Amino acid sequence: MFHGVAGIDLVPPVGLGRQRLLDAICWADVVHLHVIHSYFLPFDWLLKELVRSGKPVVWTAHDYWMLTGRCAFTEGCEGWYKGCGCCPTQKNYPPSYLDFSAAQFKAKRQLLADLGKLLHVVTPSKFVAQAVREGLPDVNVSVIPNWIDSEFEAALRDVPLRDSPLNSTTEKIKVIVIANDLSDSTKVDRGLINMLSEMHHVEIHTIGQNTPFIGTNVVNHGRIAQRKSMVEKISAADVALFTSEKDTFGLVMIEALACGIPIFAVDSLASKEVLGRLGLMSMSRQEILKRLVNRKSFEQLTREQCSVSSPQLLSVYGAGAAIKAYLESYEDCIGSVVC
């Protein structure tokens, strides 16, 4: 309740839960933080305890929250360069009714400064790392891409994948759209998807909740948590569509390629970086429409998007690569504190 009103959590843990958390911090060699900014713990209480513990901290910044007074996604706002305040985007995740962004910006920067050499920030992409370096120039920052989890990798081995979605005998091109919240207009391009669904030779498949898409050419599969079922649904499609322009990574692109289908990703910082690591390209909406104008055009223009081998993909975005990179970060973090 407090978070929705003020944009911060106000009640610290008490009793046995508090003691267990403090004991865990005391036991650890490294404390690894992920998303702590929404309906979790008062960040000031947690960071003060980490400073008091003297333990090295690896913090994966999945978004921009540590840099701002309130927002996880800035939506183009550059107020955080000047210390926030008069927030123009209070509906941005995580939303709040009152604006304490200026005060919270100062409090957050002071706590991060108090962590000092204890803190090592990891980001999933280079452009987020650059923003962190601009906002926190004294903090050690590295880039470790998000990865396909081990359950997804196991499902890939269990589910027989098609040799090539470009040799389909079906007339309709099956386009799959995946998002946690399909109604989120900042991540899902409703106009483009509706336009595609009106093409008689295109069939839209969605995975996620709150779908706004209906029609004879739309198949909504709902939310899917089980990895094997997810792989089955993705690999049955001809192409995956990724339209988010605010994601800091976009794991959906990697999951689609791992399932052996091409990805049509709208130009964004994330799509350019994630696909660029594999020698692939994002594209404009016009290019996406051009490729889907008919099956012949789709097959002729799309073959290069299927050119990523499974070993190449997993060497960059597999769980093994991520574990190795994080272990190195832990060692570096511990070493810098010892020194």
N, C-alpha and C positions, 0 to 999 in steps of 0.2 A: 504493500500500500504506500509506504513512504517513498519508494523509488518512483512510482508513477506520479507522485505529487512533486517531489523535490529533485528527482533525478539522481539520488544517492540512496544508499542503504544506511540506516541510522542505528540499528540495534546489533551490537556485537554478540558473539556466542556466549553462553553462560553454562555453568555447571560442568557436567561430564563431557559434553561436546567440545567445550572450550579447552578443557584439559587435554583431551585426546589430540586436538589439533596442535597445541603447543608441544605436547610430547613428540608428535610426529616431526615437527620442525626441529626439535632438539636432536632427534635420532638421525635425521637426514644429513647426508654430505652436501647435497644440492637441493634447493627448493625450486621446483619447476612450476611456473604460473602459466595459465592459459587465459581464458575469458573470465575475468573476475568482476566485471562491471554491471551485471544485471541480476538483481534479486539473489545475491549471494551473501557477501559479508561487507561491512563498511571497509572500503579500501584503505582509509587512513588507519584504522585499527590494525588491519593485516600488515600493512607496510611498516608500521611502527614496531610491530612484533618481529618482523624480519630484520629490521635494522638492529633491534635489541639482541637478536640471536647471533648476529655476525656471520650467518650462513650465506654462501654464494647463492645468487638467484638467477636462474635462466627464465626469461619471460618471453613467451612466444606472442608477438603482437599480430594477431590475425586481422586486425583492423587499425583504426587511427585513435582509439579511445585514450591511450596513454598520453597522446599529444594534445588533446582538446580538453575543454572544461566540461563537456557533457557528451558529445556525439561519438558514436563508433564509426559512422560513415558521414563524411563532411558534405556530400552532395554538392561539391564545388565551392563551398564556403571556405574562405581563407582567414576567418576571424581568429583562428588559433595562432596565426603568426603574430598577432598583436595582443594576445592574452584573453581572447573571447570576451563575453559580455554582450548584452543586447542580442541574444541568440535568435537568428532569423529562422532556425530550423528545429524548433522544439518538438516537432512531430517525428523527427528523424530517430531511428533506433539508437539507444533506448529512449522512448519519448518521456517527457515530463511536463507537468502543468506550470510549474514555477521555474524561473531562470536564475540559477545560482552559478552559471557557467564561469563568470569572472573569478569568483571566490574559489570555486573548485579547481580552476586552472592553476591559481597560485598555490593552493594547498597540495595539489598533485605534483607540481614541479619541485616544491620544497622537499616532499617525501622522496621523490626520485633522486634528488640531489643528496639526500641523507644516505641513500643506499650506496652512492658513490661507486667504488670499484667492486662492490658486491654484485652489481647488476650487469648482466649480459643479455642483450635483446636479440631475439631471433625473429625474422620476418619471413613470410612465404614467398615474397617476390622482391625484386630489386627496387621497384619504384616505392614500395612501402619503406624499405630500408633507407632510401634516400630522404624520405620525409622525416624518419626518426633521426637521422644524422643532422638534418637541418634544425629540428626542434630540440634535440638533446645532443649537442656536439661532443660532450665529454663521455658519452656512453659507448661501450663496445657493442657493435652491431654486426650480425652475420645473416646470411640468407640460407634457409633450408626449405625447399619447396614442400608443399603438402604432398601426401602420398596415398597410393592405393593401399588400404589396410589389408592385413593378412587374411581376414575372412573373405574379402573380395577376391584376393589372389587365389585362395582355395576354391572358390566358386568357379573361377575361370578354368581351373583344371577339371572340375566336375561336369561342367556344362559344355556339350559339343558346340563349338562355334562354327558359323558358316565360313566356307572358303573365301567368298567375296560377296558383299551385298550388291555389287555391280553386275552380277550375273543372274539376277532374280528373274523368274518367269512370270511374276505377278505384274499386272498392268499398273497398279497404284504404287506410288513411292511412299513408303512408311516413314514419317518424320516423327522422332520422339523428342519430347520436351520434358525436362526434369527440373523441379524446383521444390524446395520445402513448402513454400507458399506460392502457389501459381497465380494468386490474385495480386501479388506484389508487383506493381507497375514499374518499380525501379529496377527490377531484375528480369521481368518477363515482358517482352514486347508484344502486347496484346494485338496491336494493329497488324503487325507482320504475320502473326500466327493466324489471325482471323482471315487475312488475305490468302494465306496458303490453304486454309481449310475450305475456301470457296473454289479452289481448283479441283476439277472433277477427278484428276489423276493423282491427287495427293491425299493421304490419310494421316491425320494428326493423332499421335498417341501421347498421353501425358502421364507422368508419375509425380504425385504430390497431392497436397491438400488444397481445399478452397479453389477448385478449378472454375474459371469463368467461361470455359470453352464448351460449346454444345454444337450439335449438328450431325448430319448423317455421315460426315467424313471425320468425326472426332470420336476417339475411344479413350475414356478416362479410366486409368487403372487405380487411382487413389494412391494413398501413401503405402509404400512398400519398405518394410524394415529388414526383411530377410534377404541376405546377400545373394543367395542362389536364385531366388525369384527375380531379383533386380537384374542379374546378369542375363537371365533368360529373356526378360522383356526387352532389354537394350539390344541384345544380339539378334533379336527377331526383327529389328527395325532396319531400314536402309541407310538412315543418316540421323545424327543427333543435331539438334539446334540449340545454340547457346547465345542468349541475347543480353545478358547482364553487362552493364557498363560500369557498375560500381563494385563488383567483386574484387577482392584483393588477390584471388587465385583462380578459383573455378575448377574444382575437382571433377565436375561432370565431364569436362572435355577429355580428361585423362581416362576416366572410366569408360567412356564411349570408345575411344581408340583401343583400349585394352580389350574390349569386347569385339574388336575387329570391324567396327563400322566407322565411316568418316564423320568428321565433326564440322559443321558450318557454324563458325563463331563470328559474331558481329565485332567489328573493330573496337578494341578497348585496350587499356594498359595491360590488363590481366591476360586477355586472349593473345595479344602480340607476344608477351613474354613467355607464357606457358607453352604455346605452340611453337614459338621461335626456337626454344631449346631443342625441339625435335625436327627442325627444318621445315615446319609447316607454317601456313599463313592464315591470319584472320581475313575477313572480307567485309565489304559494304553490304547493306541490305539489298541494293540493286543487283549485286553480284549473286547473292543468295537466290533472289527471284529468277535471275538469268539461268542459274544452274538447275532450277526446279521447273522450268517452263514445260518440259516434257521428259520422259524417261531417257530418250536418246541424248538430250543435252546433259542430263544429270550424269549419265555414265561417261560421256566424253570429257566433261570438265572436272570430274571428281576423282579420277584415278590417283592423282598425286596425294590426295588426302588420306589414302589407305596405305601409304608407303612406309609406315612405321612398324618395325618388327617388334614382337613381344619382348625379346631380350633388350633391345634398344630402349623401349619404353620403361621397363622395370629398372634398368640401370640408372635412370634419371628420377623416376617417380615411384619406385617400388619401396616396400617397407624396409627391406634390407639396406637400401641406400640412406633412408631417413634415420634409421637406428644408428648406423655408423657415424653419420654427421652429428647427431645429437650427443653420442658418447664423446666425440671429440670436443664438442662445446662444453660438456660437463667437466672434462679434464682441463680445458683451457681456463674455465671459470674458477675451478679449485686452485689451479696453479697460480693464477693472478692474485688470489686472496692470500695464499701462502707466502708468495714473494713480497 
